Amino acid sequence: MAGHDDEPSSNGRPEPEMTFDKSLNQLGILKGTSPVMKQLYQQVEKVAATDATVLLVGESGTGKEVIADAIHQESARKDEAFVAVNCGAIPAHLIEAALFGHEKGSFTGAVRQHIGYFEHASRGTLFLDEITEMPVDMQVKLLRVLESGCFLRVGGDDEVKVDVRLVAATNRDLDAAVKDGSLREDLMYRLAVFPIRIPPLRERGADIELLAQHFLQLLNDKEHTEKVFSRASLDVIRSYSWPGNVRELKNVVQRAFILATDTLNIEECISDLSTRKPTEHEGYLNFFVGTPLADAQKEIILATLKHYSGNKRLTAEALGISLKTLYNRLKEY
C-alpha cells in the first residue's frame, strides 16, 4: 500500500441527498410507491446484506449511482469508502492507471506513486458506471481482479491485494453489448451475480407526480417560497414520457421554479411535448391526438396484458387476435 494521501478525483462519491428509507418508500431521490419501486427496494435491501457483485441496468437518468450508494449505505461496509467512477469519462490510455494506480517513473510524467480507485475503495464499495465504455483489454484485467482480488500497479512488480465490493452499471442492453463486442461475455456473467433492472420513470405511474411535488417542495423549503404547479403542468407531468427519466424531471422542475413567480408552468420548460404517453384510469386509455398508430397499438396491447395479469390467452381473446400474433407483438416490444 502507498504512503501518500492521493484522493479520488471528481469521479469520486457525491454527497447523497438522503439515504435509503424503506418506511418512507424512498431510496435517495428515488421516492415512490409504485410496484416496480417496491420491488427495487426489496432487491436493494436483500443484496446489500451480502458481498455479491451487483450489475445495475437502466436508462440514463434513472438513478443508478443513487442505488449503488444505497446498496453501500445498507451494507456492512457503510463506514468505509464509496468510490464512484464513470468509465466513459476516463481516456482509454489512462484508465488502467486510474483504476489500479501507477509507480513512480512508470511513464513520462509519473513523478510519484499514485493510488488507484481500487485501493481507495479497499474495504468499501467501488461503483463502475458505464462499464460497457471500458476498453475490452481493460475488461480482461478487471475480470482477473474480480476473480483474485489482486492486481499490479502500472510499472509495478508487487501484487496489491484489496477487499472491494463492486457495483457496476450500464444503460445498454446486455445481450446487444455482448454481441457488438463492447462487453465481454465472461465479464458480464461475473458482474451479473445479482442483476437489478432500474425502471424508467414512464413505468412508475403515480410516482411521477409524487416525485415532481417532492422536488418542488425541496425548492420551496430552500428558498422559503410556496410556489405550486399549474393545473396544466400537472397534466403534462402525468402525460409526458420523460425520456430523460428522474434527472430530466428534476431539471425541468428546477427551471420552471426559477421562471415562476407563484405558479410553475412545466410545459414552457420541456423541449419536446410530442413525447406524451397515454394515460390510464379505471380501465380506460386516453390518447393524445396525433399519437402514431403503432404506438397506440403497443399501449393497448400492454395495457390489456396488464389488465389480465399477464395471461396471454385472455389478452389475445380480448383483443381479437391470435395467440401467435400476440407473442410476435410482445417479442417486438
N, C-alpha and C positions, 0 to 999 in steps of 0.2 A: 504494500500500500504506500501511497505517496505521502510526503511530509509537508506539502503546502496546501493552501486552502482555496484552490480553484472552486468556483461555484457554477452551477448550471446557468446558461445564458437565458435570454428571454424565452427560449423554448421550454424553460422550466415551469414549475407549477404556478398558476394564477391563484389569487385568493378566491376560494369558493364563496358564492353568495350566501349559501346556507347548506347544511348537511342533510343527510337522509333522515326523514321523519315519517315513518310508516303510519303513525297515528293521524297525521295531517294529510296523508296521501300526497306526500311531497318528497321529491328527490332532487336536491339542488333547486334550480329554476324550473324543473320539470314537474310542476304541480299538476295534478289531475286525478280524476276518479273513474275514468273510462276503463272497461275491462282489459284492454291491452296494456294500460299503465299499471293496473293492479297486478297483472301477470309479471310485468317488468320488475316491480317492487319485490315480488316473491323470489324472482330469479336472482336479483342482486343480493338479497338477504341470505339466500342459501349458498351462493358461490363465494360470498365474502368470508364465510366461516371456514373456507378451505384455502389451500395454496395453489389451486388449479389455475392454469393459464386460461385466460379469457379472450375471446375474439368478439368484438363488438361490430355489428354490421348495420349500417344505417345511412340514410342520405345526409348530405351536408346540412348542417344547421339543426340536427335533431338532438344534439347534446351529448355526443359520445364522450367527450372529456369530462363532463359533469358526472356521467355514470361511472367512468373509470375512477374518478375521485371518490365517489360514494362507496364503491367497492373497497377502496383503500381505507376510508374512514370507518367502515364497518368491520374491518379485519383486525387480526391480532397485530398487524404491522402499523396501525394508525399513528403510533408515536414516532415512527421513523419517516424517512423522506418519501414524498411522492414527486416523481420527476416526469414531466410531460415533454415529449419530443415529437415534432412534426417532421416525419421522414421526407416529405416533399419539399421542405424548406431548406434542406441541407444539400449543398452541391455534392454530386456523386464522388468527386475526388477527395472530399473531406469527411464523408460520413463514417468511415472506419475509425479515424482518429477521434471524431466526435463521440462515437459510441464507446470505444474501448480505450481511448486515450493514446498518448504517444510519449516516447522517451526523448530526453534532451538530445539534440543533434540528429534525430531520425530523418529529418528532411530540412530543406532550406527554410529558415525562419523558426525552426523548433529550438528556441533558445533556453527552454526549461522543460522539465517533465510536466505533462498535462494529464489530469484525471478525467476520464470519460464519463458519460452518463450512467453506464452500468455500475461503476464504482460509487458514483454519487448516490445511486439508488440502493446500494447494498443494505440488506436487512429491511428494505422498504419495497416500494412498488414502482416499476418503470412502465410508463404508458407510451407506446409507439403508435402514433396516429398516422394515417395514410400509409400503411405498411406496404401496399402494392406499389408505392413510388420508390421503394428501396431497390437499388440495383440488384440484379439477380446474383452476382458474385458475392454481394454482402449478405444476401439471404442464406447462402450456404454457410457462411461464418456464423450468422445468427442461430441457425439450426444447431450447429455444434455447441454453441454456448448454452442453448436451452437444454441440450442433452447432457452436457458435462458440468455446467456451471463454471467453466474455466475459459480463459482467453489470454492472448498476448497483446500487450500494448504495441502500437506501431513502432518498430525499431527495437522492441524488447525481446529478451530471451527467457525471462522468468514468467511462468504462468501466474495469472491472477485469478483467485477463486472468489466468487461472490455468491451471496444468497439474495436473489432478486425474484419478486413475484411479477410476472409480465402480464400486462393487459395490452392487446393490440386492437387496432380499429381500421376499418376501411369503409368507403362509401360505394364500393364497387361490388357487383355480383361476383361471388367467389368462383363459381364454375367458369364464368367468362374470363376472369382474371387468370385462371389456370390455363385455359385454352389459348389465350393470346400471349402467354409466356411472361406476364408481369408478376405472377405469383407462383412459386414452386409448389407443386402438389404436396411434396413431403413436408414442407414448412406449413402449408395450410392445415394439414392434419395435426401437426404438432401444436399449432396455435389454437385450433378449434377444439381443445379439450372440452370447453364449455362455451359454445357459441350463443350469443344473445343478439336477437334482432331488435333494433330500436325503431319503433313505429313512427312513420311520418306524421306530421301534425294533422293532415287531412283525414287520417283514420281515427282521430281521437274524439270526434263528436263534440259534446258539450264542453270538453276540456279547452277548446279553442277560446270560447268566450270567457271561461274561467281564468285562463292564462292572461288574456288581454286585460281583464279587470285587475288582475294581480299586478301586472306591470304598471298599469295606471295608478294603482294605489301606492306602489313604491315611489313613483314620481311625485304624487301628491304629498306623501309623507316627507319626502326630501325637500320639496320646495314650499311646503306649508300652504298648499292650494287645495281646492275642492273641485277640480275640473271633472267633467263627465263626458261619456260618449254620446254623440247624437244618435237618434233612432236609426237613421240611415247607415251610420257607421256600424252599429250592431248587426244590421242586415248584411253588410259587406263582410264583417268578421265571420259570420256564420256561413256565407256562401262562397267566399274566395278559397281557392285550394291551397294557398300558402306554399308555393314550390320551394321557398327558402326556409320553410319549417319554423321552429321556435325562434331562431336567430332573426329571420325576416319579420316575424310578428313583433318581437321586442323592438327592433329598429323602427318599424312603421309607427308603433305606439309612441315611441320617443319623439319621432319627427312631428307627428300630429300634436303631441303635447306642447312642443316648442312653439308651433304655429298658432295654437288655440289661445283664445282669451278666457273663455269659460267652457266651451263645448268643443270636443275633438271631432274633426271630420276626417276619418280614416281614408275615404275614397280619394282625397287630394294627394295622399302620400303613397299610393300604390300605382306603380308604373303600368301594369297590365291588368286591368279589371276584367279582361276577357277570360282570364283563368278563374272561372267560377264553377263550383260544383253544385249538383242538385241537392236540395235539402229534403230530408226525410222526416215525416212527422205523422205518427199514428197510422202507419201503413200506407201513406201517400208519398209519392216522389214529386217534387216541384222542380221543373226545369226552366232555365232561362231561355228566352227567345234567342235563336241563333246557335244553340247547342248542337254540335255535329252529331249526325245520326249514329255514327259508330260509337261515340262517347255515350249517347243516351242508351243505346242497346246494352253496352257494357254495364252501366249503372243499374239498369233494370234487372239484368241477369244476376248481378252480385247482390242486389237488394233482395231479390226473390229467394236466392240461395240462403241468405242470412235469415229471412223470414221463416224458412223451413228448416232452420238449424243445421244447415249443411246437407240435408237429404236431397241428393241429386235427382232421384227418381220423381219425387214430388215436385221439385223445381221444374223439371222438364215437362211434366204433365201440366203444371200451372201455366207455363209459357207457351204450350202448344208446339213444342219442338221435340225431336227425338233425343234419347239419352246420349247417343253418339255425337249429335250436334252440340249438345251442352258440354260434353267433355272436350270437344275441339275448341269451343269458345273459351273455356276455362284455361286450357293449355296456352291459348294465345295471350290471355291476360296475366 
